[in-house]
Amino acid sequence: MTAHEPPDPTPAAAYDAVVLAGGAARRLGGADKPGLRVGGRALLDRVLTACADAGTTVVVADPRPTPRPVRWAREDPPGAGPVAALDAGLRHTTADAVVVLSADLPFLEVATVRRLLTALRTGGAEGVLLTDADGRDQPLVAAYRAPALRRELTALTTAASISGSAAGGSLTGLPLRRLTAALDLTRVPDPVASFDCDTWDDLATARARIREHGHVLDEWISAVKDELGIDLDVDTGILLDLARDAAHGVARPAAPLTTFLVGYAAAQGRGGPEAVAEAARKAAALALRWADEETPEAKPEAPSDAPGPDAAG
């Protein structure tokens, strides 16, 4: 969604989400990658915002503060790799569709998740994943049919047990391609949403991009909403127009104060986007009436000191 577009009205299909956030981040020198910030928000928090309408969200990592409640899980042993982590997270889900995400996707959006789910629901594949700018599969930006994932995870565990690679079978150290190779997949190119932060250069690139003119306003609004715990999508174009009218028709400081009062009025009425729009409409009309009083046409003629034609009697 851009600053001048209404929110996407398309409802999300029922799904659960599994977010893998327990990697070692070796190329970042072991830094706490999910906690690194882009646009003032932790990478993990940005991903959780994109899948906020999931029925259950499982984060596979050690618990930490997050902007909304999630369920925590951990692969056994910790650090056993992405396949083991996915298996641990999947055990806490019940939906037929599951979105699987890494915790380092700075440009993932709600619309991306819905696009993946729509393609999964309307197609016959067992999974839909994004491909990056180089055409490479990104299995951790994907939607899968949960029964298919469970089937292949069981097959991998059984194969490990038969081969004697580990007592009772183990998923430790297996690459994700061992899992996805057996699935019927649909691929969707998206070099932006699939961009992940594996290195410090990647992080610098992400931080620079969100400050570009075409992105900075949306990024700031999203960051403020997360910080304040606000889950409200409004047409920001209405508020920007109101701020302009207040600044031009009244005084420059009137712009932020007026938009604050509009938000306060909408909150008092416990309204949603419609209440914000209605309060903004009233305030904008007032600002225009205020400005009209300053126009020459709106000023009454000054009284004349000369006597009228009937003044002499």
C-alpha positions as CSV (number, residue, x, y, z in Angstrom):
1,M,0.0,0.0,0.0
2,T,1.3,3.4,-0.9
3,A,0.5,6.6,1.1
4,H,-2.2,7.5,-1.4
5,E,-3.8,4.1,-1.9
6,P,-6.6,2.5,0.2
7,P,-5.7,-0.7,2.1
8,D,-6.0,-4.0,0.3
9,P,-9.5,-5.2,0.9
10,T,-8.9,-8.8,-0.1
11,P,-9.3,-11.0,2.9
12,A,-6.6,-13.5,3.6
13,A,-7.3,-17.2,3.4
14,A,-7.1,-19.1,6.7
15,Y,-3.5,-20.0,7.4
16,D,-0.9,-20.5,10.0
17,A,2.6,-19.0,9.9
18,V,6.0,-20.4,10.9
19,V,8.9,-17.9,11.1
20,L,12.4,-19.3,11.4
21,A,14.4,-16.9,13.6
22,G,17.1,-19.0,15.2
23,G,19.9,-19.1,12.7
24,A,23.6,-18.4,13.6
25,A,24.0,-15.4,11.3
26,R,27.6,-16.3,10.6
27,R,28.0,-13.8,7.8
28,L,26.9,-11.1,10.3
29,G,29.5,-12.2,12.8
30,G,26.9,-13.9,14.9
31,A,24.9,-10.8,15.4
32,D,21.3,-11.0,16.6
33,K,19.9,-10.8,13.1
34,P,16.2,-10.9,13.9
35,G,16.7,-7.9,16.2
36,L,18.6,-5.8,13.7
37,R,16.6,-2.7,12.8
38,V,15.5,-1.4,9.4
39,G,13.4,1.8,9.6
40,G,13.4,1.7,13.4
41,R,11.8,-1.8,13.5
42,A,13.4,-5.1,14.2
43,L,13.5,-7.4,11.2
44,L,11.5,-10.0,13.0
45,D,8.8,-7.4,13.9
46,R,8.6,-6.4,10.2
47,V,8.0,-10.0,9.2
48,L,5.4,-10.6,12.0
49,T,3.5,-7.5,10.7
50,A,3.3,-9.1,7.2
51,C,1.7,-12.2,8.6
52,A,-0.4,-10.6,11.3
53,D,-3.7,-12.2,10.1
54,A,-2.4,-15.8,10.5
55,G,-4.5,-17.9,12.8
56,T,-1.4,-19.1,14.7
57,T,2.1,-17.7,14.3
58,V,5.0,-19.8,15.5
59,V,8.4,-18.3,15.8
60,V,11.2,-20.9,16.0
61,A,13.8,-19.2,18.2
62,D,14.4,-18.3,21.8
63,P,11.6,-16.0,23.1
64,R,12.0,-12.3,22.9
65,P,9.6,-9.3,23.1
66,T,7.4,-9.0,20.0
67,P,4.7,-6.4,19.0
68,R,2.0,-9.1,19.1
69,P,1.6,-12.5,20.8
70,V,3.2,-15.5,19.1
71,R,3.9,-19.1,20.0
72,W,7.5,-20.0,20.5
73,A,9.2,-23.3,19.5
74,R,12.8,-24.6,19.3
75,E,14.4,-27.3,17.2
76,D,16.1,-30.0,19.1
77,P,19.0,-29.5,19.4
78,P,19.1,-25.7,18.9
79,G,21.0,-24.8,15.8
80,A,20.0,-28.1,14.0
81,G,19.2,-26.2,10.8
82,P,16.2,-25.0,8.8
83,V,14.6,-28.4,8.2
84,A,14.6,-29.3,11.9
85,A,13.4,-25.8,12.8
86,L,10.5,-26.0,10.3
87,D,9.6,-29.4,11.7
88,A,9.5,-28.0,15.2
89,G,7.4,-25.0,14.2
90,L,5.0,-27.1,12.1
91,R,4.1,-29.2,15.1
92,H,2.3,-26.2,16.6
93,T,0.1,-25.5,13.6
94,T,-3.3,-26.9,12.5
95,A,-4.3,-25.0,9.3
96,D,-4.1,-26.7,6.0
97,A,-2.1,-23.9,4.6
98,V,1.1,-22.6,6.2
99,V,3.3,-19.7,5.3
100,V,7.0,-20.3,6.0
101,L,9.2,-17.2,6.4
102,S,12.7,-16.3,7.5
103,A,13.0,-13.5,10.0
104,D,15.2,-11.3,7.8
105,L,12.9,-10.0,5.1
106,P,12.7,-6.2,5.4
107,F,10.4,-5.7,2.4
108,L,7.8,-8.4,3.0
109,E,4.3,-7.1,3.0
110,V,0.8,-8.3,3.8
111,A,0.0,-8.2,0.1
112,T,2.9,-10.6,-0.6
113,V,1.6,-13.1,1.9
114,R,-1.9,-12.9,0.4
115,R,-0.5,-13.3,-3.1
116,L,1.2,-16.5,-2.1
117,L,-1.9,-17.9,-0.4
118,T,-4.1,-17.0,-3.3
119,A,-1.8,-18.8,-5.7
120,L,-1.7,-21.8,-3.4
121,R,-5.5,-21.9,-3.0
122,T,-6.3,-21.4,-6.7
123,G,-3.6,-23.7,-8.1
124,G,-2.9,-27.4,-7.8
125,A,0.7,-27.1,-6.5
126,E,1.8,-28.2,-3.0
127,G,3.7,-25.0,-2.5
128,V,4.2,-21.5,-3.9
129,L,7.5,-19.7,-3.3
130,L,9.2,-16.5,-4.4
131,T,12.3,-16.4,-6.5
132,D,14.9,-13.6,-6.1
133,A,16.5,-11.2,-8.5
134,D,18.8,-14.0,-9.8
135,G,15.9,-16.5,-10.2
136,R,16.9,-18.6,-7.2
137,D,14.2,-20.3,-5.1
138,Q,13.5,-18.7,-1.8
139,P,11.8,-21.6,0.2
140,L,11.6,-19.4,3.3
141,V,9.2,-16.9,1.5
142,A,6.6,-19.4,0.6
143,A,3.1,-20.9,1.3
144,Y,2.8,-24.6,1.5
145,R,0.1,-27.2,2.0
146,A,0.8,-28.4,5.5
147,P,0.0,-32.1,4.8
148,A,2.6,-32.1,2.0
149,L,5.2,-30.7,4.3
150,R,4.4,-33.2,7.0
151,R,4.6,-36.0,4.5
152,E,8.1,-35.1,3.3
153,L,9.4,-34.3,6.8
154,T,8.3,-37.8,7.8
155,A,10.0,-39.3,4.8
156,L,13.2,-37.5,5.6
157,T,13.1,-38.7,9.2
158,T,12.4,-42.3,8.1
159,A,15.2,-42.2,5.5
160,A,17.7,-40.9,8.2
161,S,16.7,-43.7,10.5
162,I,17.0,-46.4,7.9
163,S,20.4,-45.1,6.8
164,G,21.6,-45.2,10.4
165,S,22.8,-41.5,10.2
166,A,21.3,-40.9,13.6
167,A,19.5,-42.9,16.3
168,G,15.8,-42.8,15.6
169,G,16.3,-40.6,12.5
170,S,17.3,-36.9,12.5
171,L,16.7,-33.8,10.5
172,T,19.8,-32.1,11.8
173,G,21.9,-30.4,9.3
174,L,19.6,-31.2,6.3
175,P,19.4,-28.4,3.7
176,L,15.9,-27.1,2.7
177,R,16.4,-28.3,-0.9
178,R,16.2,-31.9,0.4
179,L,12.6,-31.1,1.6
180,T,11.4,-28.9,-1.3
181,A,12.9,-31.1,-4.0
182,A,10.1,-33.6,-3.4
183,L,7.3,-31.0,-3.6
184,D,5.3,-29.8,-6.6
185,L,6.0,-26.1,-6.5
186,T,4.9,-22.9,-8.2
187,R,7.4,-20.1,-8.5
188,V,6.6,-16.4,-8.3
189,P,9.4,-13.9,-9.2
190,D,9.6,-11.0,-6.7
191,P,13.1,-9.5,-6.3
192,V,11.9,-7.0,-3.6
193,A,9.9,-9.1,-1.2
194,S,12.4,-12.0,-1.4
195,F,15.3,-9.7,-0.5
196,D,16.9,-10.9,2.8
197,C,19.6,-9.5,5.0
198,D,22.4,-12.0,5.2
199,T,25.3,-9.5,5.3
200,W,26.0,-6.0,6.6
201,D,25.9,-4.7,3.0
202,D,22.4,-6.2,2.7
203,L,21.3,-4.4,5.8
204,A,22.8,-1.1,4.6
205,T,20.9,-1.5,1.2
206,A,17.6,-2.1,3.0
207,R,18.1,0.9,5.3
208,A,18.9,3.1,2.3
209,R,15.9,1.9,0.2
210,I,13.3,2.7,2.8
211,R,14.5,6.3,2.9
212,E,14.0,6.8,-0.8
213,H,11.2,9.3,-1.6
214,G,8.8,6.7,-2.8
215,H,9.0,4.6,0.3
216,V,9.8,6.8,3.3
217,L,6.3,7.9,4.2
218,D,4.8,4.4,4.2
219,E,7.7,3.1,6.2
220,W,7.4,5.8,8.8
221,I,3.6,5.3,9.1
222,S,4.1,1.5,9.5
223,A,6.8,2.1,12.1
224,V,4.7,4.5,14.2
225,K,1.7,2.1,14.1
226,D,3.9,-0.8,15.3
227,E,5.4,1.4,18.0
228,L,2.0,2.6,19.3
229,G,0.3,-0.8,18.9
230,I,-2.2,0.6,16.3
231,D,-3.8,-1.8,13.9
232,L,-5.6,0.6,11.7
233,D,-5.4,1.1,7.9
234,V,-6.6,4.5,6.7
235,D,-6.4,6.4,3.5
236,T,-3.4,8.6,4.4
237,G,-4.1,10.8,1.4
238,I,-7.1,12.2,3.2
239,L,-5.0,13.1,6.2
240,L,-2.3,14.7,4.0
241,D,-4.9,16.7,2.2
242,L,-6.3,17.9,5.5
243,A,-2.9,18.8,6.8
244,R,-2.3,20.9,3.6
245,D,-5.6,22.7,4.0
246,A,-5.0,23.4,7.6
247,A,-1.5,24.7,7.0
248,H,-2.5,26.9,4.0
249,G,-5.8,28.1,5.3
250,V,-5.1,28.6,9.0
251,A,-1.4,28.5,10.0
252,R,1.4,26.0,9.5
253,P,1.3,24.6,13.1
254,A,-2.4,23.9,12.5
255,A,-1.5,20.9,10.3
256,P,-0.1,18.5,12.9
257,L,-2.4,19.7,15.6
258,T,-5.5,19.2,13.4
259,T,-4.6,15.7,12.3
260,F,-3.9,14.8,16.0
261,L,-7.4,16.1,16.9
262,V,-9.0,14.1,14.1
263,G,-7.3,10.9,15.4
264,Y,-8.4,11.7,18.9
265,A,-12.0,12.3,17.8
266,A,-12.1,9.0,15.9
267,A,-10.7,7.2,18.9
268,Q,-13.3,8.6,21.2
269,G,-16.0,7.3,18.9
270,R,-14.2,3.9,18.9
271,G,-14.3,4.0,15.1
272,G,-12.2,2.6,12.4
273,P,-11.0,4.0,9.1
274,E,-14.5,5.3,8.4
275,A,-14.5,7.4,11.6
276,V,-11.1,8.8,10.7
277,A,-12.3,9.7,7.2
278,E,-15.5,11.4,8.5
279,A,-13.6,13.4,11.2
280,A,-11.0,14.4,8.5
281,R,-13.8,15.5,6.2
282,K,-15.4,17.8,8.9
283,A,-12.0,19.3,9.8
284,A,-11.1,19.9,6.1
285,A,-14.4,21.6,5.5
286,L,-13.8,23.8,8.6
287,A,-10.3,24.7,7.3
288,L,-11.7,25.7,3.9
289,R,-14.4,27.9,5.6
290,W,-11.7,29.5,7.7
291,A,-9.7,30.2,4.6
292,D,-12.7,31.6,2.8
293,E,-13.0,34.3,5.4
294,E,-9.7,35.7,4.4
295,T,-10.6,36.2,0.7
296,P,-11.6,39.7,-0.5
297,E,-15.0,38.4,-1.7
298,A,-15.8,37.2,1.8
299,K,-15.2,40.6,3.5
300,P,-18.1,42.9,3.9
301,E,-17.9,46.4,2.5
302,A,-16.7,49.0,4.9
303,P,-19.4,51.5,6.0
304,S,-19.2,54.9,4.3
305,D,-18.9,58.1,6.3
306,A,-20.8,60.0,3.6
307,P,-24.6,60.5,4.3
308,G,-27.0,58.5,2.2
309,P,-29.4,60.1,-0.3
310,D,-32.1,60.3,2.3
311,A,-29.9,61.6,5.1
312,A,-31.0,65.2,4.6
313,G,-34.6,64.4,5.1
